[in-house]
Amino acid sequence: MEFTALFLAVTVVLLAGWLGPRVAALALFAVTLIACVATYLHHATDALKLSF
Amino acid sequence: MSRSLAITVNALGLYGIALVLAAAFAAQLLLKELPCPLCLLQRIQFALLAIGPILNIRHGPRPSHYALSLLTAAAGAAFAMRQVLLHIMPGDPGYGSALFGYHYYTWAFIGFAVAIILIAAMLLFDAQFKEDAGATPLPLGGFARVAVWLVIALTALNVLSTVLECGFAACPDNPVEYELLKRGR
């Protein structure tokens, strides 16, 4: 579910970069990148046999 | 490097990103190999790499635009390296099939490293930034527009694909079938 949200967020960031004001794209980018790193760190603490 | 040439190179970069996203889809659909959560995170970083070129094409080349893609590539390389290290023990078969001897996450690390090098190389050309204050309209041709919409479309397709794969719960660590399609049977 969180990965669907991240893909959706990236789609919005790219659309904002192309169609919207530059400042909005930069702000959305920052939020999305932080969300990606947070997702990674959240899963990185899991004990898993494969991948995460 | 002139501003118009830099924009063309940025459009080429977008086509490169589109190629990576399309190849990931091809592996998913043709080989029926669903991406794991960490694989999805790397795919997300590849899509997010496009923000720099898109802003460069839309607003003109700026070092800050390249910096956004650099930050994304650094994060993507870290995520890919994490997966490489998870499978580094001797005897570990790795996750998924290998392509030309390397698994996808190894290729992803190489891809992010190449992106970092190419972005750094682009930053060497100061002339593309000097024209920024000129406020002249940017020559946006079909080549660049198609590149932008291609990457956006492939990213949007990934939204759909991930919904099908994970459903509305946490994605399985080792996905073998689409969760939403399984529920529909």
gemmi code that builds the backbone of each chain (N, CA, C; Angstrom):
import gemmi

chains = {
    "A": [
        ("MET", (0.822, -1.213, 0.000), (0.000, 0.000, 0.000), (0.855, 1.261, 0.000)),
        ("GLU", (1.926, 1.229, 0.838), (2.772, 2.426, 0.913), (3.521, 2.672, -0.395)),
        ("PHE", (3.790, 1.582, -1.123), (4.506, 1.753, -2.386), (3.587, 2.318, -3.467)),
        ("THR", (2.315, 1.942, -3.401), (1.336, 2.547, -4.311), (1.269, 4.054, -4.057)),
        ("ALA", (1.233, 4.416, -2.773), (1.174, 5.835, -2.409), (2.428, 6.566, -2.888)),
        ("LEU", (3.590, 5.896, -2.778), (4.838, 6.546, -3.215), (4.863, 6.733, -4.733)),
        ("PHE", (4.407, 5.709, -5.469), (4.346, 5.850, -6.935), (3.383, 6.982, -7.315)),
        ("LEU", (2.270, 7.051, -6.594), (1.297, 8.120, -6.848), (1.923, 9.481, -6.550)),
        ("ALA", (2.670, 9.547, -5.448), (3.329, 10.803, -5.075), (4.349, 11.221, -6.143)),
        ("VAL", (5.100, 10.239, -6.663), (6.093, 10.557, -7.703), (5.394, 11.061, -8.964)),
        ("THR", (4.264, 10.425, -9.301), (3.498, 10.881, -10.470), (3.064, 12.334, -10.288)),
        ("VAL", (2.598, 12.658, -9.089), (2.173, 14.041, -8.800), (3.369, 15.001, -8.867)),
        ("VAL", (4.517, 14.560, -8.344), (5.735, 15.400, -8.384), (6.115, 15.704, -9.832)),
        ("LEU", (6.102, 14.672, -10.674), (6.494, 14.867, -12.078), (5.483, 15.770, -12.794)),
        ("LEU", (4.198, 15.573, -12.504), (3.175, 16.441, -13.114), (3.332, 17.882, -12.641)),
        ("ALA", (3.643, 18.051, -11.350), (3.853, 19.402, -10.820), (5.078, 20.038, -11.464)),
        ("GLY", (6.113, 19.228, -11.688), (7.326, 19.747, -12.334), (7.065, 20.215, -13.755)),
        ("TRP", (6.150, 19.534, -14.444), (5.883, 19.856, -15.844), (4.790, 20.919, -16.000)),
        ("LEU", (3.749, 20.825, -15.179), (2.579, 21.692, -15.369), (2.459, 22.800, -14.319)),
        ("GLY", (3.019, 22.585, -13.157), (2.798, 23.513, -12.054), (3.951, 24.467, -11.824)),
        ("PRO", (3.835, 25.268, -10.777), (4.927, 26.176, -10.436), (6.140, 25.417, -9.891)),
        ("ARG", (7.307, 25.986, -10.113), (8.560, 25.326, -9.738), (8.623, 25.064, -8.231)),
        ("VAL", (8.196, 26.042, -7.448), (8.273, 25.917, -5.984), (7.442, 24.737, -5.489)),
        ("ALA", (6.269, 24.563, -6.091), (5.403, 23.439, -5.692), (6.089, 22.109, -5.992)),
        ("ALA", (6.737, 22.020, -7.161), (7.433, 20.789, -7.530), (8.566, 20.496, -6.555)),
        ("LEU", (9.303, 21.537, -6.166), (10.422, 21.339, -5.239), (9.909, 20.868, -3.876)),
        ("ALA", (8.836, 21.469, -3.404), (8.286, 21.100, -2.097), (7.766, 19.661, -2.123)),
        ("LEU", (7.025, 19.324, -3.182), (6.485, 17.965, -3.294), (7.603, 16.939, -3.422)),
        ("PHE", (8.657, 17.328, -4.151), (9.813, 16.431, -4.294), (10.426, 16.134, -2.928)),
        ("ALA", (10.617, 17.180, -2.132), (11.239, 17.014, -0.807), (10.409, 16.073, 0.059)),
        ("VAL", (9.111, 16.275, 0.057), (8.226, 15.420, 0.864), (8.314, 13.967, 0.390)),
        ("THR", (8.298, 13.780, -0.934), (8.321, 12.420, -1.494), (9.639, 11.709, -1.205)),
        ("LEU", (10.751, 12.430, -1.356), (12.054, 11.798, -1.101), (12.177, 11.416, 0.378)),
        ("ILE", (11.723, 12.283, 1.256), (11.761, 11.974, 2.691), (10.873, 10.755, 2.985)),
        ("ALA", (9.716, 10.692, 2.332), (8.819, 9.540, 2.520), (9.483, 8.251, 2.037)),
        ("CYS", (10.221, 8.330, 0.928), (10.932, 7.149, 0.405), (11.984, 6.669, 1.409)),
        ("VAL", (12.771, 7.599, 1.922), (13.826, 7.234, 2.875), (13.208, 6.696, 4.163)),
        ("ALA", (12.110, 7.313, 4.592), (11.432, 6.844, 5.808), (10.894, 5.430, 5.607)),
        ("THR", (10.326, 5.163, 4.429), (9.822, 3.815, 4.122), (10.958, 2.797, 4.151)),
        ("TYR", (12.065, 3.191, 3.545), (13.239, 2.307, 3.531), (13.710, 2.018, 4.957)),
        ("LEU", (13.854, 3.052, 5.764), (14.357, 2.872, 7.129), (13.372, 2.061, 7.975)),
        ("HIS", (12.091, 2.272, 7.742), (11.071, 1.515, 8.476), (11.213, 0.020, 8.185)),
        ("HIS", (11.383, -0.321, 6.904), (11.482, -1.737, 6.530), (12.874, -2.303, 6.798)),
        ("ALA", (13.871, -1.462, 6.839), (15.239, -1.946, 7.013), (15.450, -2.563, 8.388)),
        ("THR", (14.571, -2.249, 9.324), (14.718, -2.813, 10.659), (13.994, -4.149, 10.789)),
        ("ASP", (13.237, -4.554, 9.741), (12.546, -5.838, 9.785), (13.546, -6.976, 9.592)),
        ("ALA", (13.283, -8.102, 10.232), (14.092, -9.300, 10.007), (13.389, -10.139, 8.947)),
        ("LEU", (13.984, -10.209, 7.758), (13.329, -10.912, 6.659), (14.296, -11.887, 6.000)),
        ("LYS", (13.704, -12.913, 5.377), (14.546, -13.894, 4.687), (14.991, -13.360, 3.335)),
        ("LEU", (14.110, -12.599, 2.715), (14.413, -12.091, 1.383), (14.235, -10.584, 1.357)),
        ("SER", (14.966, -9.937, 0.536), (14.892, -8.489, 0.348), (14.820, -7.772, 1.688)),
        ("PHE", (13.713, -7.050, 1.955), (13.657, -6.197, 3.142), (13.916, -6.990, 4.423)),
    ],
    "B": [
        ("MET", (28.475, 23.901, -23.544), (27.188, 23.340, -23.963), (26.102, 24.421, -23.852)),
        ("SER", (25.401, 24.661, -24.958), (24.348, 25.686, -24.951), (23.120, 25.182, -24.186)),
        ("ARG", (22.228, 26.126, -23.888), (21.030, 25.744, -23.140), (20.155, 24.782, -23.949)),
        ("SER", (20.017, 25.035, -25.241), (19.165, 24.161, -26.059), (19.747, 22.756, -26.162)),
        ("LEU", (21.086, 22.673, -26.248), (21.710, 21.346, -26.305), (21.523, 20.625, -24.964)),
        ("ALA", (21.647, 21.374, -23.867), (21.454, 20.775, -22.543), (20.033, 20.226, -22.407)),
        ("ILE", (19.067, 20.954, -22.951), (17.675, 20.489, -22.880), (17.499, 19.208, -23.691)),
        ("THR", (18.153, 19.149, -24.852), (18.087, 17.929, -25.662), (18.705, 16.750, -24.906)),
        ("VAL", (19.838, 16.999, -24.248), (20.493, 15.929, -23.476), (19.594, 15.488, -22.313)),
        ("ASN", (18.921, 16.463, -21.678), (17.982, 16.125, -20.599), (16.825, 15.280, -21.118)),
        ("ALA", (16.338, 15.609, -22.315), (15.274, 14.802, -22.919), (15.774, 13.383, -23.184)),
        ("LEU", (17.013, 13.271, -23.633), (17.599, 11.944, -23.836), (17.665, 11.172, -22.513)),
        ("GLY", (17.993, 11.894, -21.451), (18.009, 11.272, -20.131), (16.642, 10.727, -19.748)),
        ("LEU", (15.599, 11.494, -20.096), (14.236, 11.016, -19.817), (13.924, 9.749, -20.599)),
        ("TYR", (14.381, 9.696, -21.856), (14.169, 8.467, -22.638), (14.911, 7.293, -21.988)),
        ("GLY", (16.088, 7.569, -21.425), (16.832, 6.525, -20.716), (16.065, 6.008, -19.513)),
        ("ILE", (15.481, 6.941, -18.740), (14.674, 6.551, -17.578), (13.455, 5.745, -18.027)),
        ("ALA", (12.824, 6.191, -19.115), (11.659, 5.480, -19.647), (12.050, 4.057, -20.058)),
        ("LEU", (13.241, 3.918, -20.620), (13.718, 2.592, -21.034), (13.875, 1.675, -19.822)),
        ("VAL", (14.429, 2.223, -18.740), (14.605, 1.426, -17.516), (13.248, 1.000, -16.960)),
        ("LEU", (12.298, 1.941, -16.894), (10.964, 1.624, -16.358), (10.248, 0.611, -17.251)),
        ("ALA", (10.416, 0.753, -18.570), (9.782, -0.195, -19.493), (10.416, -1.578, -19.383)),
        ("ALA", (11.736, -1.628, -19.201), (12.423, -2.923, -19.051), (11.969, -3.617, -17.773)),
        ("ALA", (11.753, -2.825, -16.716), (11.268, -3.412, -15.455), (9.872, -3.997, -15.656)),
        ("PHE", (9.042, -3.271, -16.389), (7.696, -3.770, -16.697), (7.779, -5.042, -17.543)),
        ("ALA", (8.686, -5.049, -18.510), (8.840, -6.213, -19.386), (9.213, -7.442, -18.573)),
        ("ALA", (10.158, -7.266, -17.631), (10.551, -8.399, -16.782), (9.375, -8.869, -15.939)),
        ("GLN", (8.592, -7.918, -15.473), (7.442, -8.251, -14.616), (6.369, -8.999, -15.391)),
        ("LEU", (6.095, -8.545, -16.618), (4.983, -9.107, -17.382), (5.386, -10.350, -18.177)),
        ("LEU", (6.563, -10.305, -18.811), (6.969, -11.416, -19.672), (7.522, -12.590, -18.860)),
        ("LEU", (8.354, -12.263, -17.851), (8.948, -13.328, -17.035), (8.075, -13.677, -15.829)),
        ("LYS", (7.002, -12.897, -15.659), (6.080, -13.087, -14.523), (6.824, -13.045, -13.187)),
        ("GLU", (7.761, -12.106, -13.088), (8.498, -11.913, -11.833), (8.016, -10.620, -11.189)),
        ("LEU", (7.290, -10.761, -10.098), (6.762, -9.573, -9.428), (7.860, -8.907, -8.600)),
        ("PRO", (7.899, -7.578, -8.614), (8.945, -6.887, -7.845), (8.689, -6.965, -6.342)),
        ("CYS", (9.746, -7.214, -5.587), (9.668, -7.231, -4.129), (9.575, -5.782, -3.617)),
        ("PRO", (9.281, -5.584, -2.336), (9.181, -4.207, -1.821), (10.427, -3.366, -2.070)),
        ("LEU", (11.593, -3.950, -1.833), (12.823, -3.176, -2.052), (13.044, -2.899, -3.537)),
        ("CYS", (12.618, -3.858, -4.379), (12.698, -3.637, -5.836), (11.783, -2.478, -6.229)),
        ("LEU", (10.593, -2.429, -5.623), (9.646, -1.341, -5.919), (10.233, 0.003, -5.517)),
        ("LEU", (10.915, 0.026, -4.382), (11.501, 1.269, -3.900), (12.580, 1.768, -4.869)),
        ("GLN", (13.335, 0.833, -5.431), (14.345, 1.222, -6.418), (13.682, 1.735, -7.698)),
        ("ARG", (12.573, 1.096, -8.067), (11.854, 1.529, -9.262), (11.296, 2.948, -9.046)),
        ("ILE", (10.827, 3.197, -7.835), (10.321, 4.538, -7.492), (11.433, 5.571, -7.641)),
        ("GLN", (12.632, 5.212, -7.209), (13.756, 6.166, -7.326), (14.108, 6.427, -8.784)),
        ("PHE", (14.014, 5.391, -9.621), (14.282, 5.607, -11.055), (13.277, 6.602, -11.632)),
        ("ALA", (12.001, 6.453, -11.231), (10.973, 7.377, -11.736), (11.227, 8.792, -11.219)),
        ("LEU", (11.621, 8.889, -9.941), (11.837, 10.207, -9.329), (13.068, 10.906, -9.920)),
        ("LEU", (13.983, 10.118, -10.496), (15.156, 10.705, -11.174), (14.728, 11.707, -12.245)),
        ("ALA", (13.532, 11.507, -12.787), (13.065, 12.320, -13.914), (12.757, 13.760, -13.526)),
        ("ILE", (12.651, 14.049, -12.234), (12.264, 15.401, -11.829), (13.290, 16.448, -12.300)),
        ("GLY", (14.567, 16.126, -12.223), (15.603, 17.074, -12.658), (15.481, 17.429, -14.132)),
        ("PRO", (15.503, 16.411, -15.014), (15.340, 16.705, -16.446), (14.030, 17.425, -16.777)),
        ("ILE", (12.939, 17.041, -16.104), (11.647, 17.691, -16.400), (11.702, 19.172, -16.042)),
        ("LEU", (12.262, 19.483, -14.870), (12.369, 20.899, -14.484), (13.334, 21.644, -15.402)),
        ("ASN", (14.403, 20.970, -15.823), (15.355, 21.606, -16.745), (14.692, 21.935, -18.080)),
        ("ILE", (13.862, 21.020, -18.557), (13.184, 21.242, -19.838), (12.117, 22.332, -19.696)),
        ("ARG", (11.402, 22.315, -18.580), (10.287, 23.240, -18.377), (10.738, 24.661, -18.016)),
        ("HIS", (11.724, 24.749, -17.105), (12.118, 26.069, -16.582), (13.521, 26.492, -16.993)),
        ("GLY", (14.216, 25.653, -17.736), (15.600, 25.962, -18.101), (16.571, 25.295, -17.134)),
        ("PRO", (17.780, 24.949, -17.637), (18.733, 24.221, -16.787), (19.203, 25.053, -15.591)),
        ("ARG", (19.176, 24.441, -14.417), (19.698, 25.066, -13.192), (20.441, 23.997, -12.399)),
        ("PRO", (21.510, 24.379, -11.699), (22.220, 23.392, -10.865), (21.297, 22.738, -9.841)),
        ("SER", (20.344, 23.492, -9.303), (19.438, 22.938, -8.282), (18.584, 21.804, -8.858)),
        ("HIS", (18.227, 21.887, -10.133), (17.445, 20.813, -10.754), (18.277, 19.531, -10.840)),
        ("TYR", (19.537, 19.694, -11.240), (20.424, 18.529, -11.285), (20.613, 17.946, -9.882)),
        ("ALA", (20.633, 18.838, -8.871), (20.833, 18.381, -7.482), (19.701, 17.464, -7.037)),
        ("LEU", (18.481, 17.744, -7.471), (17.340, 16.895, -7.100), (17.554, 15.470, -7.611)),
        ("SER", (17.981, 15.362, -8.864), (18.221, 14.032, -9.422), (19.420, 13.362, -8.749)),
        ("LEU", (20.420, 14.165, -8.381), (21.589, 13.600, -7.690), (21.188, 12.995, -6.350)),
        ("LEU", (20.369, 13.731, -5.585), (19.884, 13.224, -4.292), (19.101, 11.932, -4.479)),
        ("THR", (18.254, 11.912, -5.508), (17.449, 10.715, -5.791), (18.341, 9.532, -6.165)),
        ("ALA", (19.344, 9.792, -7.005), (20.240, 8.715, -7.440), (21.042, 8.171, -6.255)),
        ("ALA", (21.451, 9.066, -5.347), (22.198, 8.617, -4.164), (21.318, 7.721, -3.291)),
        ("ALA", (20.051, 8.120, -3.106), (19.126, 7.292, -2.320), (18.898, 5.958, -3.018)),
        ("GLY", (18.673, 5.991, -4.324), (18.446, 4.761, -5.084), (19.635, 3.816, -5.006)),
        ("ALA", (20.843, 4.362, -5.105), (22.054, 3.534, -5.013), (22.154, 2.886, -3.633)),
        ("ALA", (21.778, 3.636, -2.591), (21.822, 3.082, -1.228), (20.813, 1.944, -1.084)),
        ("PHE", (19.607, 2.126, -1.632), (18.583, 1.077, -1.554), (19.039, -0.174, -2.314)),
        ("ALA", (19.607, 0.030, -3.496), (20.061, -1.102, -4.311), (21.222, -1.828, -3.619)),
        ("MET", (22.122, -1.054, -3.026), (23.268, -1.677, -2.346), (22.802, -2.507, -1.152)),
        ("ARG", (21.771, -2.006, -0.468), (21.189, -2.768, 0.652), (20.755, -4.158, 0.167)),
        ("GLN", (20.099, -4.217, -1.001), (19.622, -5.503, -1.510), (20.787, -6.370, -1.993)),
        ("VAL", (21.797, -5.742, -2.575), (22.985, -6.505, -2.973), (23.595, -7.166, -1.739)),
        ("LEU", (23.720, -6.407, -0.655), (24.346, -6.922, 0.562), (23.496, -8.015, 1.221)),
        ("LEU", (22.166, -7.933, 1.047), (21.290, -8.966, 1.615), (21.546, -10.335, 0.973)),
        ("HIS", (22.052, -10.306, -0.246), (22.241, -11.566, -0.986), (23.711, -11.842, -1.282)),
        ("ILE", (24.587, -11.305, -0.465), (26.011, -11.392, -0.795), (26.670, -12.653, -0.235)),
        ("MET", (25.969, -13.322, 0.679), (26.567, -14.527, 1.278), (26.770, -15.609, 0.215)),
        ("PRO", (27.892, -16.335, 0.250), (28.124, -17.427, -0.711), (27.002, -18.465, -0.627)),
        ("GLY", (26.515, -18.867, -1.777), (25.432, -19.857, -1.816), (24.054, -19.251, -1.924)),
        ("ASP", (23.938, -17.959, -1.653), (22.635, -17.281, -1.767), (22.299, -17.158, -3.258)),
        ("PRO", (21.126, -17.689, -3.662), (20.799, -17.630, -5.099), (20.394, -16.244, -5.584)),
        ("GLY", (20.143, -15.318, -4.633), (19.698, -13.978, -5.036), (18.200, -13.952, -5.223)),
        ("TYR", (17.670, -12.754, -5.478), (16.220, -12.618, -5.663), (15.924, -12.446, -7.146)),
        ("GLY", (15.040, -13.294, -7.669), (14.680, -13.188, -9.088), (15.750, -13.764, -9.992)),
        ("SER", (15.503, -13.636, -11.280), (16.460, -14.180, -12.241), (17.535, -13.139, -12.555)),
        ("ALA", (18.618, -13.650, -13.121), (19.743, -12.768, -13.449), (19.698, -12.379, -14.921)),
        ("LEU", (20.176, -11.200, -15.209), (20.252, -10.713, -16.584), (21.720, -10.433, -16.893)),
        ("PHE", (22.267, -11.164, -17.856), (23.689, -11.069, -18.181), (24.553, -11.262, -16.932)),
        ("GLY", (24.143, -12.174, -16.094), (24.951, -12.526, -14.929), (24.700, -11.700, -13.680)),
        ("TYR", (23.966, -10.620, -13.792), (23.677, -9.780, -12.616), (22.181, -9.760, -12.349)),
        ("HIS", (21.811, -9.734, -11.056), (20.407, -9.592, -10.712), (19.980, -8.138, -10.919)),
        ("TYR", (18.656, -7.927, -10.914), (18.130, -6.587, -11.240), (18.632, -5.521, -10.277)),
        ("TYR", (18.743, -5.890, -8.979), (19.177, -4.879, -8.014), (20.634, -4.488, -8.231)),
        ("THR", (21.428, -5.433, -8.750), (22.818, -5.082, -9.072), (22.841, -4.131, -10.262)),
        ("TRP", (22.000, -4.426, -11.259), (21.882, -3.512, -12.408), (21.368, -2.155, -11.956)),
        ("ALA", (20.446, -2.180, -10.981), (19.905, -0.912, -10.475), (21.021, -0.085, -9.834)),
        ("PHE", (21.881, -0.743, -9.051), (22.993, -0.005, -8.431), (23.889, 0.593, -9.510)),
        ("ILE", (24.194, -0.217, -10.533), (25.030, 0.284, -11.629), (24.327, 1.464, -12.313)),
        ("GLY", (23.011, 1.332, -12.514), (22.249, 2.409, -13.157), (22.288, 3.702, -12.366)),
        ("PHE", (22.123, 3.604, -11.048), (22.161, 4.822, -10.219), (23.566, 5.419, -10.207)),
        ("ALA", (24.590, 4.545, -10.178), (25.968, 5.050, -10.192), (26.249, 5.776, -11.509)),
        ("VAL", (25.775, 5.200, -12.613), (25.947, 5.845, -13.918), (25.213, 7.194, -13.947)),
        ("ALA", (24.006, 7.224, -13.345), (23.234, 8.483, -13.298), (24.014, 9.555, -12.545)),
        ("ILE", (24.615, 9.178, -11.425), (25.402, 10.150, -10.637), (26.550, 10.704, -11.471)),
        ("ILE", (27.227, 9.812, -12.189), (28.367, 10.246, -13.012), (27.904, 11.167, -14.143)),
        ("LEU", (26.801, 10.778, -14.801), (26.308, 11.596, -15.923), (25.823, 12.973, -15.456)),
        ("ILE", (25.145, 13.012, -14.307), (24.665, 14.308, -13.788), (25.854, 15.186, -13.419)),
        ("ALA", (26.855, 14.582, -12.775), (28.058, 15.353, -12.433), (28.729, 15.881, -13.701)),
        ("ALA", (28.746, 15.051, -14.745), (29.346, 15.485, -16.021), (28.561, 16.656, -16.607)),
        ("MET", (27.227, 16.589, -16.511), (26.400, 17.695, -17.035), (26.670, 18.999, -16.287)),
        ("LEU", (26.943, 18.886, -14.985), (27.182, 20.080, -14.177), (28.499, 20.773, -14.539)),
        ("LEU", (29.335, 20.080, -15.299), (30.618, 20.680, -15.701), (30.428, 21.808, -16.718)),
        ("PHE", (29.291, 21.797, -17.410), (29.094, 22.751, -18.507), (28.354, 23.991, -18.010)),
        ("ASP", (29.111, 25.019, -17.640), (28.536, 26.228, -17.039), (27.714, 27.051, -18.030)),
        ("ALA", (28.036, 26.938, -19.304), (27.383, 27.808, -20.291), (25.867, 27.614, -20.321)),
        ("GLN", (25.411, 26.420, -19.994), (23.962, 26.152, -20.022), (23.221, 26.980, -18.972)),
        ("PHE", (23.926, 27.406, -17.908), (23.283, 28.164, -16.828), (23.357, 29.671, -17.059)),
        ("LYS", (24.324, 30.123, -17.846), (24.518, 31.557, -18.040), (23.355, 32.202, -18.781)),
        ("GLU", (22.732, 31.427, -19.640), (21.626, 31.982, -20.428), (20.335, 32.059, -19.624)),
        ("ASP", (20.361, 31.560, -18.388), (19.139, 31.464, -17.596), (18.497, 32.821, -17.343)),
        ("ALA", (19.330, 33.860, -17.202), (18.789, 35.184, -16.889), (18.205, 35.869, -18.127)),
        ("GLY", (18.402, 35.265, -19.287), (17.935, 35.885, -20.524), (16.428, 35.932, -20.669)),
        ("ALA", (15.737, 35.051, -19.966), (14.274, 34.987, -19.988), (13.721, 34.777, -21.392)),
        ("THR", (14.500, 34.118, -22.240), (14.002, 33.811, -23.580), (13.166, 32.533, -23.505)),
        ("PRO", (12.115, 32.433, -24.311), (11.293, 31.222, -24.283), (12.123, 30.004, -24.671)),
        ("LEU", (11.892, 28.910, -23.979), (12.657, 27.706, -24.253), (12.077, 26.982, -25.466)),
        ("PRO", (12.930, 26.500, -26.342), (12.437, 25.774, -27.515), (11.995, 24.356, -27.132)),
        ("LEU", (10.719, 24.199, -26.809), (10.216, 22.893, -26.400), (9.663, 22.146, -27.610)),
        ("GLY", (10.448, 21.245, -28.133), (10.021, 20.473, -29.288), (9.261, 19.228, -28.867)),
        ("GLY", (8.737, 18.536, -29.867), (7.999, 17.307, -29.614), (8.862, 16.238, -28.977)),
        ("PHE", (10.145, 16.236, -29.312), (11.082, 15.247, -28.766), (11.085, 15.298, -27.233)),
        ("ALA", (11.164, 16.512, -26.694), (11.199, 16.685, -25.233), (9.830, 16.422, -24.616)),
        ("ARG", (8.783, 16.933, -25.266), (7.423, 16.745, -24.713), (7.066, 15.263, -24.621)),
        ("VAL", (7.382, 14.511, -25.691), (7.075, 13.070, -25.684), (7.843, 12.369, -24.567)),
        ("ALA", (9.109, 12.778, -24.380), (9.929, 12.159, -23.324), (9.301, 12.373, -21.952)),
        ("VAL", (8.850, 13.605, -21.701), (8.246, 13.928, -20.399), (6.990, 13.097, -20.160)),
        ("TRP", (6.103, 13.091, -21.144), (4.829, 12.380, -20.956), (5.017, 10.867, -20.919)),
        ("LEU", (6.051, 10.378, -21.615), (6.348, 8.938, -21.583), (6.719, 8.507, -20.163)),
        ("VAL", (7.595, 9.278, -19.522), (8.011, 8.930, -18.152), (6.837, 9.057, -17.187)),
        ("ILE", (6.029, 10.117, -17.335), (4.876, 10.298, -16.448), (3.884, 9.145, -16.632)),
        ("ALA", (3.665, 8.744, -17.878), (2.723, 7.644, -18.148), (3.224, 6.332, -17.553)),
        ("LEU", (4.519, 6.060, -17.703), (5.068, 4.814, -17.154), (5.009, 4.814, -15.625)),
        ("THR", (5.208, 5.989, -15.018), (5.106, 6.079, -13.553), (3.662, 5.845, -13.112)),
        ("ALA", (2.729, 6.434, -13.843), (1.309, 6.238, -13.515), (0.917, 4.767, -13.688)),
        ("LEU", (1.464, 4.099, -14.713), (1.182, 2.666, -14.894), (1.681, 1.851, -13.706)),
        ("ASN", (2.789, 2.316, -13.108), (3.319, 1.631, -11.931), (2.381, 1.754, -10.738)),
        ("VAL", (1.632, 2.858, -10.667), (0.627, 3.003, -9.600), (-0.379, 1.864, -9.734)),
        ("LEU", (-0.869, 1.672, -10.947), (-1.855, 0.628, -11.212), (-1.280, -0.761, -10.921)),
        ("SER", (-0.058, -0.988, -11.415), (0.588, -2.283, -11.235), (0.790, -2.605, -9.753)),
        ("THR", (1.180, -1.575, -8.977), (1.445, -1.807, -7.553), (0.151, -2.047, -6.788)),
        ("VAL", (-0.912, -1.371, -7.186), (-2.219, -1.647, -6.558), (-2.600, -3.104, -6.807)),
        ("LEU", (-2.427, -3.562, -8.045), (-2.765, -4.950, -8.366), (-1.893, -5.930, -7.587)),
        ("GLU", (-0.606, -5.589, -7.467), (0.329, -6.512, -6.819), (0.126, -6.578, -5.303)),
        ("CYS", (-0.028, -5.414, -4.694), (-0.051, -5.366, -3.224), (-1.462, -5.273, -2.651)),
        ("GLY", (-2.405, -4.868, -3.456), (-3.742, -4.644, -2.928), (-3.739, -3.434, -2.009)),
        ("PHE", (-4.513, -3.499, -0.950), (-4.601, -2.368, -0.029), (-3.983, -2.708, 1.326)),
        ("ALA", (-3.057, -3.659, 1.302), (-2.328, -4.023, 2.523), (-0.829, -3.898, 2.238)),
        ("ALA", (-0.021, -4.302, 3.212), (1.430, -4.255, 3.018), (1.825, -5.236, 1.916)),
        ("CYS", (2.789, -4.846, 1.090), (3.233, -5.728, 0.001), (3.925, -6.963, 0.578)),
        ("PRO", (3.671, -8.152, 0.006), (4.382, -9.349, 0.481), (5.890, -9.217, 0.245)),
        ("ASP", (6.673, -9.845, 1.135), (8.141, -9.780, 0.976), (8.598, -10.499, -0.285)),
        ("ASN", (7.914, -11.582, -0.609), (8.291, -12.384, -1.767), (7.052, -12.621, -2.623)),
        ("PRO", (6.603, -11.608, -3.352), (5.319, -11.729, -4.060), (5.394, -12.726, -5.220)),
        ("VAL", (4.376, -13.557, -5.332), (4.324, -14.534, -6.429), (3.067, -14.365, -7.278)),
        ("GLU", (2.076, -13.641, -6.753), (0.876, -13.379, -7.548), (0.264, -12.038, -7.149)),
        ("TYR", (-0.575, -11.513, -8.047), (-1.201, -10.220, -7.796), (-2.288, -10.368, -6.738)),
        ("GLU", (-2.152, -9.640, -5.630), (-3.075, -9.769, -4.499), (-4.514, -9.443, -4.904)),
        ("LEU", (-4.698, -8.378, -5.675), (-6.072, -7.973, -6.045), (-6.716, -8.992, -6.976)),
        ("LEU", (-5.933, -9.561, -7.894), (-6.485, -10.548, -8.831), (-6.792, -11.846, -8.098)),
        ("LYS", (-6.000, -12.144, -7.080), (-6.223, -13.365, -6.274), (-7.559, -13.257, -5.536)),
        ("ARG", (-7.821, -12.030, -4.985), (-9.061, -11.838, -4.236), (-10.290, -11.937, -5.145)),
        ("GLY", (-10.105, -11.599, -6.429), (-11.229, -11.588, -7.343), (-11.670, -12.966, -7.778)),
        ("ARG", (-10.793, -13.981, -7.566), (-11.150, -15.341, -8.009), (-12.168, -16.021, -7.110)),
    ],
}
model = gemmi.Model(1)
for chain_id, residues in chains.items():
    chain = gemmi.Chain(chain_id)
    for i, (resn, *xyz) in enumerate(residues, 1):
        res = gemmi.Residue()
        res.name, res.seqid = resn, gemmi.SeqId(i, " ")
        for name, pos in zip(("N", "CA", "C"), xyz):
            atom = gemmi.Atom()
            atom.name, atom.element = name, gemmi.Element(name[0])
            atom.pos, atom.b_iso = gemmi.Position(*pos), 0.0
            res.add_atom(atom)
        chain.add_residue(res)
    model.add_chain(chain)
structure = gemmi.Structure()
structure.add_model(model)
structure.setup_entities()
